[in-house]
Amino acid sequence: MATSPPYPTRPGEASGGTLGHAHWWQRPWVRYGALITLLTLSGLVILALVREQTGTQGFLVGLGLAVLPVPLLMAAFRWLDRVEPGPWRNLLFSFAWGACAAALIAIVANSFATQWIATATADPTGADTLGATVIAPVVEESAKAAAVLLVFLFRRRDFTGILDGVVIAGVTATGFAFTENILYLGTAFGTDQVTGDSGIASVTAATFFVRIVMSPFAHPLFTVLTGIGFGIAALSTDRQRVRRVLLPLCGLLLAMGMHALWNGSTTLGQYGFIAVYAAFMVPAFGLLTWLVVWTRQRELRTVRAELPAYAVAGWLTPAEPFALGSMRARRLARQYARRYGGKPAARAVAQYEAYATSLAFLRHRGRLGRAGADFVTRERELLLELWHRRGAARPALDHAARLTAPPVPVAPAPWPVHGAYGHPPYGHPAHGSPPYGHPYPAYGPDARHF
């Protein structure tokens, strides 16, 4: 078994020598290029299909109306992800997959299945109903779940808990709903053009009210159930393989069931839609909203509970664990850094907050026996990332802590300051100072220049 290098690599970088011997198809630029090509081709094809069904004018009207809820939904999911913000590339991939690849799969598969059922049963009306209530939920939720699965498998370091699953699934579903809304609204506009209807009584107005005003959260709500399953699986250990497989499948099945109930509400009579909306959709939305907000607060409590060990070891100032565990204090720290150091300082503080949060979660998983074999290397990487940004972050976080809480007294920790695998956190006096021969010993762990 290969030993770890004496000095940590940067997050996301391969260790020396491995990349040079990789096959050409294993190189990152090849994978990224293939993925971008796939999404681009999917986008062009779905654009042509939607435009063919709606016409150019209907497409433009549908596009203008469908884009309205997207910024609100994206902002909501980004807000949920503020504790440990994931990379923007993951969100861009998720949205593009939902809007292009998943939408293309859904349009092709749903159309094929509905036509096949109509031909086999000679009942076009029944085929449409069966396609909407059975085929569409299975196809669409599976297509959207593929994005969550890809991030879970290939961006495992960024996928550490329930909120990550919720955000990735929600952004994917937002992209899918965006494309679907263009199709429905554009088709409705074309119908109004043929019938001459306009104004509040038009099909376009009715479609806009149902899809954009009343239920912009419908697709995200369904797919978030899949994301929660993957998020809980991410909290499991590598030895719990059955749980890591069954939980995402259970979430996917729940998403399909909720989607089928929603699509089938139109077959339940005149008030079926309202009944399903009031009895199932609104309570489910409220319950999931409570769950993700509670999970976010729980993550902040984890930050406050795990980081004091690194403060005692000298890696953080005594006030930092509290400040890093408060969203208000984090915001004040970024504002302070921007005011006195400009955008680069604010960016450094934001990165410091993200790395510190990742460090707290890593230590928490290690104490529970859920950390991987790279725990030591990853902890070292995160600590060094914090060390490089301490100049901008420490004054800002100390300022935020003074504004949001009384001074934190410096006292020995009431628990052993040992890492999850029996070693003290890097930089503890037992290891000597400064850590890794850093060229700034005046700010070493044992210094008193906080």
N, C-alpha and C positions, 0 to 999 in steps of 0.2 A: 504493500500500500504506500502510495507516494506521500511524502511529508509535506507540510505546508511551507511556503516560502518564509524566510526570516522576517520579511517586511510585508505588510498587507498590500494587496492590489487595490486599485480604486474600485468602487462599486460598479459592477457591470462589465469590468474588464476581465479578460481571460488571463489565467496565469501563464507565465512565460513558457514558450516552447510548444504549447498545445495547439495553438491556432496555426502555426506554421506547418504542422503535419496533418491538418484536417483536409478532407476531400473538398473539392471545389463547391459541391452542393451544400456543405456544412458551413460555409463562410456566411457571416451575417449579411453582407451586402447582397448575396444571392437570395437568401430567404426574404429579406425586405423587398428586393426587387420583384420576386415572384408574387408576394402578397400585394404589393401596390399594383402590379399588372392585373392580378385577379380582380381586385376591387374596382379598378378603372374600367376594365371590360364589362364587369357586372353593371357598373353605373351607366355606361353608354347603352347597353342593351335595355336596361330598365327604363332609361330615358326615352328610347325609341318606342318601347311597348306602351308606356303611359301616354306619350304624345299621340300615338296611333289611335288609342281608345278615346282620348279626350279632344283631340284637335289642338292646334297651336294656341288658339285663344283660350280654350278651356284649360289647357296646361298652365298658361300664365296666370289665369285667375286662381286655379287650384294651388299653384305654387305660392302666390301672394297670401292666400288665406291659411294654408297649411303651415307656413313658417311662423305664424303668430305665437303658438304655445311653446315652440322649441326653446327660445331663450329662457323662459320661465322654468321649464323642466330641467334644462341643463344647469341653470343657476341653483336649483333646489338640490340636485344630486351633487354638484360641486360643494355646496354648503355642507352636506352630510360628510363629505370627504375631507373637510378642513382639518380634522384632528391629525391624520396622517395622509396628506395629499398624495394621490398616485400620480404617475407621470402623465402628462397630457397626451403622449403618443398612445397610451392605452385607451383613453377616452375617444380620441380621434378614430382609432381603429374600430372601437365598438360602435360608434355612431355610423361610420362608413359601412361596416358590415351589416348593420340593421337596415340602413337606407338603400344599400345596393345589393349585396349578396343575398341576404335573407329575404328581401322583398322580391328579388328575381326568382329565387327558389319557390317562394309562396305562390307567385302569379302563375308560373309554369306548372307546378305540381297541382295546385287547386283547379286550374282550368282543365288539365288532363284528366284528373280524377272525376270532376263533375261531368265532363263529356262522356267519359267511359260509363259512369253510372246511368246517365240519361239514355245512352245507347243500349245498355244491358237491360234496363227496366222499361224503356219506352215511356218514361214519365219525367219530362223535363222539370216540372215543378217540384216533384219529390226529390229529384237529383240536386236541385239548388238548395233545398232545405237540408238534405243530408250532407251536402258539401260544406255548408256554412256551420253546421252544428257538430259535425264529426271530423270531416277531413281537414278543414281549415285550422281548427285548434291544434291538431296533431302536427300538421306540416309547419305552421307558423311558429309554434313554440319550440319545436325541434330546431328549426333554422336559426332562431334567435339564441337558443341555448348553445349552439355551436360556438358563438363568439365568447361566451362565458367559459366554455370548456377550453378554448384555445388560450385565453389569458391565464386560466388556472394551470394549464400544463406548461406553457412556455414563458410565462412571467410570474413564476411561483413566488419569487421574492416580493413582488408587489401585491400578492393576493394572500393576505394573512388572516382574514376574519370575515364576519358577517357583513360589515359595512362595505368592504371591497366587493363582495358579491352583489350587494344591493346596487352599488353605483355602476358597476360594469353592466349588470343586467338592465338597469333602468335606462342607461344611456343607449344601449343597443336597441331597446324597445322604443325609445324616443325617435331614433333614426328610422326604424321600421314604420312607426305610426306616421312620420312625416311623409314618407313616400306613399303610403296607403291613403292618407288624407288628400294628397294631390290628385290621386286617381278618383276618389269618391267625389270630391268637390268639383273637379274638372268635368266629370261625367254629369253631375247634377247641373252644372252650368250649361252644358250642351243640351240637356233635356229642356231647360228653360228657354233656350234659344229656339228650339223646335216648337214648343207649345206657346211661346210668347208670354209666359208668366214672368213676373218681376216683383221686386219689393219683398215685404215680409212674408207673403204667402208663397214665395217661390220655393222650388226644391232645393236650390242652393242655400237659401236662408235656413231651411229646416235642417239640412245636412250640416251646415256650419254650427247651428245651435246644439245638435246632438253630439257631434264629434269633437268640436273645438271648445264649446262653452261647458257642456255638461260632463263630458268624459274624456278630457285630454290625458288623464292619468290611466285610462283603461289598459292599454298595452303595457306600459311600465308596471302597473299593478300585477298583471299576470306573470310577467317574466321575472319580476323581483322575487317571486316564490322560488323559482329555479335558482336565482342568485343566492338566496338564503341557504338553500341546500348545499350549494358549493361552498358558501362561507363557513357553515358548520363543519363541512368536510375538511376545510383548510385548518381548522382547529384540532383535528384528530392527528394522532401519531401515525407514522409510516406503518406500524404494525397493525393498525385498525383498518385493514384494507377493505373488509366487507362494509364497514360503516362509510368509508370514503367513496364507495361506489353507490350504496343504497340511498344515502341522503340526497345527493343530486338527483337521482332518479325519482325519489319521492317528491322533491320540489318540482320537477318537471311534470309529473303526473298531476299535482295540484294545480299547476299553471294551466295545463290542458283542460282540467275539469272546470276551473273558473272561467276560462275562455269559452268553453262550450256552453256553459250556463248563460253567459252574456250574449253570445250569438243566438242561442235558442230562445231568448226572451221575446223575440218578435213573433214566435209561433204560439205564445201563451195567451193570445187574445188581445183585446184592445188595450188593456192596462198591464200586460205582461212585462213590458219594458220598464214601466215605472215601478212595478212591484219588485223586480229583480234589482233594479238600481237602488231602491230604498232599503230592501231587506238584506242584500248581500254586498253590493259594490261599496256603498258608503260605509257600512260597518267594517268591511275588510280594509278599506283605505285608512280608516281611523286607527284600526288595530296595528296595521303595518307601520303607520306613521309613528305611533307610540313606541313600537318595537325598535325602530331605527334610531329614534331620539334617545331612548333608554340605553341602547347599545353605545351610542356616541358618548353619553355621560359616563358609562362604565369604562370606556377606553380612557377618558380623562382621569378617572380615579386610578386606573392602572398606572398611568404616567406618574401621578403623585405618589403612588405607593412604591414604585420600583426605582425611581431615579435617586432618592436619598442615599442609596448605597454608593453611587458614584460621586455624590457630593462629599460624603465622608472620605472617600478615597482621593479627593482633590480634583476630580475632573470637572465638577460643576461647583458653582458658588452655593452657599446654603439656601439662598432664596430661589434659585432656579427651578427646583422640582415643583414648587407651588406655582410659579409663573408659567411653566410649561404645561401644567395641568389645568390652566384656566384659559378659555378662549378669549375672554376680555383682556387678560394680561398679555396674551400673545399679540392681539391686535394693537394694544398700546405700545408694545415693544417695537413692532414694525413701524408704527407711526413715529416714534421717537427716533429710530434709526434713519428713517427717511428725512426727518426734519433736520438732523444734524450731520448726516452722512450721505444723503442723496439716495437715489435708486439702488446703486450697488450695495450700500449698507443694508437697506431694507431687504434686498434679495438675500443677502448673507444671513440675516436674522431669520427669514422664512425658511431657508435651507437648514439652519441650525435647529429650528423647531421641529422640522420634519425628521432630521436624523436623530434627534433626541427621542422623539416619539417612537421611531423604529427601534431604537436601543431599548427603551422601556418594554416594548412588546416582545422583543427578542429575549430579554431577561425573564419576562413573565412566562414565556413558552418554555424556557430552559428549566425554570423551577418546577414546572408541571410535567417535565419529561417529554415535551412536544417539540423541542428544538432539534434541528438536524445535525448531522455530523460536522457541519461547517460552523458550528456555534462560535468557537473560539476565534476563527478567522473573521467572521462577520462582526463580532463584537469589537475586535480590534479595528476593523475598517470604520465602523461607525464612530468609535471614540476618536480616531484620528481626524475624521471629517469635522467633528465638533471642535477639536483642538485647533484646526486651521481657521475656524471662523469665530473663535472666542473673542477676538479683539473688537468686533462689531457687535456681537451678541450679548456679551456679559453686561456692559453698561446699560444696554436697552432693556434686558430682562430684569436687572436689578431695579431700574427705574420703574418698570411696570409692576414689580412686586411691591415696591413701596407705596404705589398708588392703590393697589387692590387688596392689600393685606398688611397686618402689623408685621414688624421685622421678625424674621425667623431666627431664633437663638441657635448658636452653634453649640451642639452637644454631641457626644458620642452616640452612635446608632445603638438602639437597644437590641439589635439582632446581629448575628455574625455577618461580617462584610465579605462573604464568600460568594463566588459566582455559582451558576447553576450546576457546574460540573466540578465543584470543589476547589476552584482556583479563585483567588481574590480578583476583583476587577482590575484591569490594566492600569498601571500608574499608582497602585497602592504602595505605601512606603516600603512594603516587603519586597517590592521589585526595584527599589531605588528610584532616583530621579535624576534628570528628567526622563520621561518615557521615550524609548526608542532613540535616544540620543538627539532629541529635538533641539534645534539651535537656539531656543529661547528659554534657557533655564530659569530666568527671573520669573517666568510664569508657570513654572513646573508645578506638579501636584502638591509639593510640600511648601510652596512659597506662600507668603502671607500678603500678597498684593491684590487680593480680591477687592 
